[in-house]
Amino acid sequence: MWLIERDVDIMEQCGDDDWTVQTNLERAANLKAAAMKTLPSGNARQTLERLVAEDAYGTRATGANVLANLSP
């Protein structure tokens, strides 16, 4: 989760590599979605909701998609 929480710093320092960074952040979010299947759902959902709510650069859209597809 650290990488996703640091996305603002990463995006502000990546220069012209923003597309590469965005792609890697999306990959990280997809890995997180796979890992969430083995985590206690309440804790994982709460953390993901916080991360999506704090999205300053639109880099956490994949996380929002993961949230939308989680069972309640």
N, C-alpha and C positions, 0 to 999 in steps of 0.2 A: 504494500500500500504506500510505502514511502515514495516510490517513483511517481505515483499518481498524485500524491500530496505536493510534490515539488514541481508540478507541471508549469506553474507560473514562472518560477525561476528558470526552468529549462527553456520555455518559449521565449523569454526575454533575452536569453543569451545564445540562442541557436543561430542567429543571423539568417542567412539565406537557406538554411537547412530545415526550415520549419515543416516542410512536407515530410521529410524523413523522420523528424521527431514525432509528428502527428501519427504517422504510420506505426512507429514503434510503440507509442502510447496506446494505440488501438490494439496492437498485438498483446500488450501487457494487460489491457482490460479483458480481452478474450481469455487469456490464461487465468486471470482472476475469476472470471465467470466459471471456468472449469473447476477451479479450486474450491469455489464456494459450495459446490455440491457435497464436499466432504466436511464443511465447517458447520457449526451450530447456526441454523438459519437466522435466528433473532439477532445475534451479534453481527453476522455478516451483512444482513439487510440494513441494520442501523448504521454501520460504517459506510456502506455504499451509498445510502441516502444522504449522509453528511457530505461525502465526497462529491456527489452529483450537485448538491445544493450550493457548494462552494466553487463551481466551475466558472473560472474567470475568462478562459480562452476558448471555450467550446471543445476542449480536448477530452471531455468526459462523457461525450454523447454515447459511446459504446456502453458505459456504465449505466446510463439511463435506459438503454435498450435491455440490458441485463435485468435491471429492476422491473421493467415492464413485463418481462417474461418469467419472473419468479412467481411461484405459487404463494398465495397469502399465508 
